[in-house]
Amino acid sequence: MEEKQFAGILNGAVPGEPVKKDENSRRGNWGNQIEFVLTSVGYAVGLGNVWRFPYLCYRNGGGAFMLPYFIMLVFCGIPLFFLELSFGQFASLGCLGVWKISPMFKGVGYGMMVVSTYIGIYYNVVICIAFYYFFMSMTNVLPWTYCNNPWNTPDCSGVLGGGSNRFNVSLANTTTSLVAGVSEVVNRTKRTSPSEEYWKHYVLNISDDIGNFGEVRLPILGCLAVSWFVVFLCLIRGVKSSGKVVYFTATFPYVVLTILFIRGITLEGAVNGIKYYLTPQWHKVLDAKVWGDAASQIFYSLGCAWGGLITMASYNKFHNNCFRDSIIISITNCATSVYAGFVIFSILGFMAHNLNVPVSEVADHGPGLAFVAYPEALTLLPISPLWSLLFFFMLILLGLGTQFCLLETLVTAVVDEIGTDWIIRNKTVVTLSVAIIGFLLGVPLTTRAGIYWLLLMDNYAASFSLVVISCIMCICVMYVYGHKKYFKDVEMMLGFPPPLFFKVCWRFISPVIISFILIFTVIQYKPITYNNYVYPGWSLAIGFCMAMSSVICIPVYALYKISRSPGATFRERLKFACQPHPSWGPALQEHRIGRYASLASEDTVESRPLREKQELKEEQKGELKEEPKEEEEEEDKERRDEISLTIQGSNGSTNTKKTPIPGEWGIPTPISQGPS
């Protein structure tokens, strides 16, 4: 009995509930709850935790930045995370289907799909570059170690000297030679490292303008095909296959981080890097920009408003404790960011010590950290190809964990929206189609101008539009649908109401913080640049169009829905468009209790698994057939009672009631009325 209860808890069922293989036999469920948690951790913990948070931390006051960061986590991050998980789990639908809660706001779901499409396109390009560096690390000497390569320029200044024959020099001798020649490096007015030139002139062969595409970089294109193929294979059976892959992809990065951390803190100068990362500058806490960066990092890091959280939660069992999951995943995400900071800055501190320059001169973020600064630091380590392989393998796994959810979000939205038996049976075909389209749309990013477009999409496609989408989602659920109804929905699902703190955050605090992030984003806006390159106006206009393309879905669909709604006046149509669809609620009939029990109509049946639909229809037909049978049996019984009363008693008297026709229903004819 205890084993069954334990299995039930793992599968997301409440104690005492019978353990089932899949509650929702049509859509499927996670194999167990660990798969959901690991997938969500892999989704939330991405490249930004490694290449953005540590940089923001040291730039905004070191340890002092932790204060606003964790305050924003508590008041904005965890509540929004819990809201999206509970939203998707309650309806067991993806980012489009859940808007049966208020059909007029379905444009929010389309906006989430557009955002996930943009991110999915360029995110896999970043993964494919990590694949390229991973493959190129399979050598005795890392190709970005020295300045004696055909792609290097006269400005190149290598840390380890000019030739590969210097590679076998011990670390101590290398450091000695660096001290002798450090003045030359520092006094250079323009120093470029071998890793920077390898990145610009060999990997990217970057053009001089965003409009100058040039040729496709075939090695990068090949790695992009590999990346999409890996993602497709891992999602070939939906959450059933990806749920098994995440046991490795979500956990092994922590193994690599730990290995790099142990190696990093044992290096000379590592302590200086960590001090630079964590030393509090408390006066910066009063700077509004620090709070804005903290709120933005929490919001973007957790993946709110991408649609992925709703999608992943929709495959949970109905009674899964998503409140517990939201806290575990959110804290794990933020702890990973802090931990990654130690890994990054211990190595950068070692590099700064060897170059005899401040840590600020070697610190970087984004692609500059992942593909320039950190790879250069790795060349200083003995057996540098090994550490390079581990680092880029970690980046690949971190990226894939997020990419799995982005692709599954799009596939689930398409399958749920069409909803036919054929599309559900052939979900793999949809997954393959989306992967092929994503690959083709990513091809322009593998050209010589690809890095310009990648950064343009990163800065505009998923910036303020996410904030708008999240804010409207809060308003819709809390104020249009109604906070009291939603609190009861959560209580029906979890067995307990949301804590008071979350009720207050959902209704007041989180929307205010989201609005603050939006205002901060607008005020702090600066046109995008890449190193010294300034983007032309026409490219910025394209960026704004990408940003608006997801937001514009909301008012356009709202107007469309209102125009198609019944009603004599605009107010009546608006009211009808905001009302929940009759099929809104738990997907399975067994969970439709309370106010949802009365909505068990034919519309509701459509959202249930195929087998349940057929069984319910047969039951309904059976009930209709049984009703006349029951009436006939009652009449039959009454007539039998009447017949029995016609038989004369011992005193020879008979009942005065009407006697039925003799012989009817097989009753023998009375002797007194028989033939003579």
N, C-alpha and C positions, 0 to 999 in steps of 0.2 A: 504493500500500500504506500509506504514511504517513497519507494522508487518511482511509483506512478506520479505522486505529488511533485517530486523533484523534477521529473520529466515535464510535467505540466508547467512548472514555473519557468523552466528553460524555454519552453515553447510559447511563453507569453500569456499563458492562461492563469486565471486566478485560482488559488487553492480550492480544491473541492470540485472544480469544473472538470468534466470528462476530457481526457487528452485525445485530441484528434490530429490526424496527419496534416490536413489543410482545412481550416474553417471555410475559406472561400475557394471551393474546388475549381471555380472558373478562372479567377485571377491568380490564385496561388498565394502562399504566405512564405515568410522566411522559414528556413529549416529549423532554426531556434533563435532565441533572442540575442544570443551572443553575436550572430551574424549581422543582425540589424545594428547593434552597438558598434561593432568593428567597421561596418560599412559607413555609418554616420561619422565615426572618428576619421576614417580615411577621406571622407567628403570634406569635412570641416578643416582638417589638418592638411594644408597644401603647401605649395611653394612659397606663398606669402608668409607663412610662419617662419621660414628659414631666411628669406631674402628681403623681407620688409620690416618685420617687427623689431629685430635687433637694431636696425638702422634708426627707426623711429625712437627707440628707447634711448639710445645715446644722444640723439639730436635734441630730444625734448627733456633733458634733465636726468638721464640715467635712472637711478633707483627711484627718484621722485616721480618719474612717469608711471611707475607701478600703481601709485595711489589713484589717479584718475582712471587708469586702465581697468583696475578691478572694481571701481565704483560703477563704471559704465557696464562692466560685465554683469554686475548684480542687478542693476536697475533697467538695463536695456537688452543685453545679450541673452541671458538665460530666460527672461520672460518671453521674448520674441521667439526664441528657439522652442520653448514649450508650447506657445500658441500654434506654431506651424505644425509641430508633431501631432498635437491633439486634433488639429483641424483635419489633417490627412488621415489619421487613424480612425477617427469617428465615422467618416464617410466611406473609407476604403476606396478612394478615388484619387487620381492624379491631379495635377495643378489646373486642369480645365474642368474636370468633373465636379470638383468640390464646390464650384460656384453655383451649384443648385441651391446653395444656402441663400443666394440672392442673385438671380440670373442676370440682372442688369450689370453686375460687376464682373461678368465673365471675361471682360477685356483685361482685367488684372491677370488672369490666367494666361491669356495670349501674350501679354507683356512679359510674363515670366518665361514663356517659351522663346520669345525673341531674344531675351537676355541670355538664356542658356545656349541658344544657337550661336550667338556672337562669341561667348566665352569658350564654348566647345571647339570653335574653329581655331582660334589663336592659341588656346591652352595646349592643344595637341601639337602645335608647331613648336612650342617651348619644350614639350616632352621629347619631340623628335630631335631637337638640338642636343638635349641631354643624352639621347641615344647615340648621337654622332660622337660626342665627347667620350662616352663610355667605350665605344668601339675603338676610338683613336688612342685610348689609354692602354690598350693591349699591346704594349711595346716596352722595350728596355729603357728608353729615354722618352719622356713626354715631349711631344713636338713643339710645345710652347716654352721650352726651358731656355733656349739660347737664341741669339740674334743672327745666326749664320745661315738662315734659310732664304730661299728665293723671294719670299713675300716680305721680308723685313726691310725697313728703311734706315737711313743713316741716323735717325733720331732714336733708334731702338737702343735701350740700355738694359742689358740682362743682369740679373742678380748674381748669377753663377759664372759670369765671364762670357767669352766669345765662342768657345768650341765645345763639342761633345766630348773631347778627350778629358775635359775637366770633370766629367760626371763622377768618376770614381774617387775623386778627392774626398777625404773625410769631412764630416760636418764641421769639425773644429778648424781644419785648415781653410774651409770655405769661409767661415766667419772671420778668420784672420785676414784673408784677402779682401773681404768686404770692407773691413775697417780702413785698410790702406787706400782703397779707391772710393770711399764713401763721399769724399768731398767733391769728386768729379760728378757723382750721381746727383748730389744735392744741389750743386751749383749749376746744373744744366737748366736752362730756361725752359726747355721743353723736353721732358722725358717721357717716352712711351715704353711700356714693358713688352717683353716678348709675347706674353699672354694676350695683351691688348691688340697687338698687331696680328697675332694669329686669329683672334676673334674677328677683327675688322677686315683684314686683307685676304685671309685664307678661307675661313669658315663662311663668312657672309659675302666676301668680295663686294663690300657695300658700295652702292652708287652715290653720286653727289646730290641726288634730289629724289624726293618721294615719287615724282612722276616719271623718273627714269628707271623703268623696271629692269631692263637688261635681260640677260638669259636666266633661265631657271637653274638653280644650283642643284645639280643632279644628286650629289651625295645626300643633301638635305631632303630632297624629294623622296629618295629611297627610304630614308629613315622615317619620313612622314607616313609612307605606306606601311612600314613595319609597325609604327605606333598605332595606326588605325586598325590594323589586322589584329594586334594584341588585344585592343579594347573590344573588338567584335568577338573574338574567341572567348573572352572572359564573360561576355554578356549573351552568348549564343543561346542560353536557356534562361535568360532573364535573371531574376534574383536567385534562382536555384543554383546557377553556376557562379555568378559574381559573389554570392554569399560564401562560397567555399574558397574563392581566390583571396578574399580579404583577410583570411586567417594569416596569410603571408604578407600581402601588400600593406596591410595596416599595422602590422607588428614589427616587421623586419627593419623599417626605418629607425625605430627606437634602438634596435641592436646596433645599427651603423652609427647613430648619433652618440651612443654610449662609447663605442670604440674610438670615434674621433675625439670625443670629450676627454677620455683617459689619455689619449696620445697628446692632445692639445695642452692640457694643464701640466704635462711633464716637460714642456719646451721652455727654453729661456725667453723671458719677456712676456710669457702668457699672462702672468699676474697683472702686468700693466694694461693689457688689453681688457681683461675682465674688470679691472678698476674703472677703466674708461667707460665700460658698458654700464656699470652699476652705481658709480659714485653719484649720490643725490645732489642735485642742484635745486634746492627747495624754492628758490625765488621764481623758478619757472612754473611752479604750480599755479601761480596767479595769472599766468598767461593764457588767454582764451584759446590760443592756437594749440596749446598742449592738450587741452580738454577736447578740442575738436578732432585732433589726431587720434586721441584715445578712443573716442566714440566711433570714429570712422573705421579704425582698425578692428574694433570688436565687431562692428556691424558687417564689414566685408569679410572678415576672417571666418565667421561662423556660417557664411553662405546663406544668410537670410534673404528672402525675396527672389532667390534663383529658381524656386520651384522644386529643388532637389529634396529638401526636407519633407515637404508635403508628399512627394512621390515615394520616398523611402518608407515613411510612416504608414502609407496606405497599404503596404504589404504586411503590416503587423496584425496580430490577432486582436480582436476588438477590445479585450480586457487587459491588454498589455499595459504595464505601468510606465507610460511615456513621460510622466513627471519625473520619475527617478532617472530615466534615460537622458532627459534633457540636461539635468544637472551634471551627470557623469560626463557626457560628451562635451559640454561647454567648458567645464573645468579642465578636462583633459586637453582640449584644444589650446587653452590659454597657458597651461603648464608647459605644453610642448613648445610654445613660442618662447617662453622664458628660458627653457632648457637649451633650445637651439641657439639662443644668444650667447651662452657660455661656449658652445662649440665653435661658433663663428669667431668671436672676439679673442678666444685663446690663441687661435691660429693667426689672426690678424695682428695680435700683440707681438707674437713671435716674429712675424714678417717686419713689423715696424721697428722692432729691436735690431734686427739684422740690417735694415736699411738706415738705421739711426735717424728716423723721421717720426713725427707724432703719429699716433694711431689714426687721427682724423684724416691724414693724407692717404691712407690705404683703405679706410672704411668706405663702403659703397653699399648700394642696395639694388634690387631688381636684377636684370640680366647682367649688369655690371659686376655685381657681387658673385653671382653663380658662375659666370663664364670668363671673368677677367681677374678680379682680386683674389678670390679663393683658390682658383687653379694655380695662380702664380705662387701663393703661399705654399701650396702642396709641393711645388718643385724644390722647396728647401728641405723637405723631409727625406730621410733615407728610405729607399724602396718607394719612391714617390708614385710610380704607376699603381701600386696596390692601393694607396690612399685615394688616388684619383678614381680608380674603379669603384671603390666603396662609396665615395661622395656622389658620383653621378648616378650610381645605381640607386642610392637613396632618393635623389631628385626624381628619377624615373618613377619609383614607387609612390612617392608623394603626389606626383602629378597624375598618375593612373588612378589613384583612389578617388580623386575629384572628378576625373574624366568619366569614370564608370557611371557616377550619379548623373552627370550632365547628359550623357547619352540615354540613360534609362529614363530620365525625366521626359525627354522628347518622345521616345518610343511609347512610354506609358500614356502620355497625353494623346497621341495619335490613336492608339489601340482603344483606350477608354472612350474617346470621342466617337469613333466609328462603331465600335461595340458589336460588330457582327461575329457570328461563330467562326467564319472563315478567317477574319483578321486575328482573332484570338488564337486559333489553331496554328496560324502561320506568322506568329509574332517574330520569329527568327528572320523572316523575309523583310519585315519592317526594320528590324535592327540592322540588317545588311544594307538596306536602301539608305538609311540615315547615315551609316558609316561611309558609304561611297560618296554621298552628297557632301558630307563634311570634309572628306579627303579632297574632292574637286574644288571646293570653296577655299581650301587651305593652300592650294597650289600657288596663287599669287604671292603668298607670304614666304615662299621659298625662292623668290627671285632676288636680285641684288638690292631691290628696294623693299624687300619683305620686312626688315626690322622696323622701318618707318611706319608701315601699316600695322604691324603687330602692336607697337607702342600706342598708335592712334586708337586702335580698338580697345586696348587695355585702359586707356585714360578716359574714353568717352562712352563706349558701348555699355559699360557696367559701372557707372559712377553715380550721378545724382538720380538716374532713372530708378535704380534699386531703392533709393530712399523714398521716392514718390510712391512706388508700388507697395512698399511695406507700410507706409503711412495710410494709404487708402485701404489696405487690407484690415488694419486695426479699426479704422472708422466703420467699415462695412460690418465686421463681425460684432463689434461692441455696440454700435449705435444704430445701424440699419436693421440688422438681424435682431439685436437686443442682447445686452450682457447677461440678463437674468436667464434667458433661454439657453445661452451658450454655457453658462455655469452649470445649469441642470444637465445639459448634454454631457459635459465632462464628468459630472458626478455619476451619471448613468453608466458611463464607459469605465471609469476608474474605480467606482465604489466609494469615492469620497470627493467632496467639492474641491475646487482649486483653493489653495491657501489664500488668506486675505491679502497677503503681500502681492501675489500675482494678480488678484482681481484689481487692486489699486494700480499696479503697473500697466496692465492691459488697457485700462480705461483712461488713465491720466498721464502717468510718468513716462512710459515708453513713447506714446505719440509726441509728447513734448520734446523728448530727447531726439527723436527722429526728425522733428521739425528743426531743432537746433543744428543737427548734422547737415540738413539741406541748406539752411541759411549760411552755415559755416562754409560749405562747399562752394556756394555762389560767391561769397565775399572773398574767399581765398583763391578764387580761380585765377590761373595764369595760363597763357597760351603754352601749349606743349613744346618742348625743345628736346633734341637729342644731342648731347654733348654741346657742340657749338652750332649745330644746325637748327635754324628757326623754320618751323613749318609754315608754308605759304597759306594765304587766306582761304583758298579754295579747298585745301585739305582739311582745315579746321571746320569749314562749312559741312563737309562730308561727315566729320566727327560729330557735329551737333545733330545732323540728320540721323545718324546711328543712335544717338542718345534719345532723340525724340521718337524714333520709330517704335520703341517699346512702350513709351508713355502714351503716345497717341492712340494706341489700341483701346485704352480705357474709355475716353469720351466717345470715340467712334462706335464702339460696340454698344455703349449705353444708349446712344441716340437710336441705333438700329433696333435694339430691343424694345425701347419705348414705342417706336413707330409701329412695331409688329404686335404690340400688346393690345388687348381689347379695352374699350372704354370710349365714352363720348367726349371726354375732356382730357387735356394733357395731364391734369392731376390724377385722374382715374388710371390712365395708362402708366404713369410714373409709380403709383401705388402698387399696381398689379406687377410691374416689372421688378419691384423690390421684394415682393413676397417670395418666400421659399417655394421651390418646385415641389409638387406633391410627393415626388420620390426622394426628397431630401431626408437624410437620416441614415441610420445603420444599414449596411448593404444586405445583411442576412435577416430573414424573418425572425429567427430565434432571438435576435437582439432588439427587435422593434417592440419595445414595451412602453407603457405610459402613454404619453400623447402621440407616439408614433404608431401605436397598435391600431388606432382607428384609420390610419392611412394605408392599411394593407390592401391596396387596390391593384388593378392590373398594371398601372404605371409603376408601382412599387416592385411588382414581380419582375419587371424587365431588368432591374439592376441586380438581380440575384443570380447565382450560378445556374447554368442551364439545367442541370439535373433537378435542382430545387424548384425551378420554374415549372418543369414538367410535372413533378410530384404535386406541387401546389395546385396546378390546373386540374390534375386528375382528382385531387381531393375535393376541389370545388364542384367538379362535375358529379363526383360520388355523393356529395352532400345533397345536391339537387335531386338525385335519384332516390336517395334514402328517405327524403322528406315524405313523398307520397307513400312509400312502403310503410313508414311509421304510422301514417294516417289510416291506411288500410288495416294494419294490425289492430289499432285501437277500435275501429269500427267492428272488426271481426270479433274482438273480445266482448264488446257490448252486445252484439247479437247472440253470442254464445250464452251470455248471462241471461238474456231474455228467453232463449230456448229452454234453458234449464228451469225457468220459472213456470213454463207451460205444463211441465210434468205434474200430474196430480199428486197431492200429498197423501198421507195415510188416512186423512179424514175425507178423501174423495173430492176436495175442493180444488179449483184451479185458479191461477192468477188472472186478474182482469186485464193485464197488459196485452198489447197487440202481439200476436204470435207470428213469427216469421214463416215464410213458405216452407212446407215440409220438403225434405230432401236437399235443401240448399246447404252448401258447404259440407255435404256428406253426412248430414244429420239424419238419423233414421226417422221414418214416419211414425207418429204416435199410433198405438194400437187402437185407440178409440176412434181415430179418423181413418183407419185402414179400410181396404175394400172388404166387403162382406163375403 
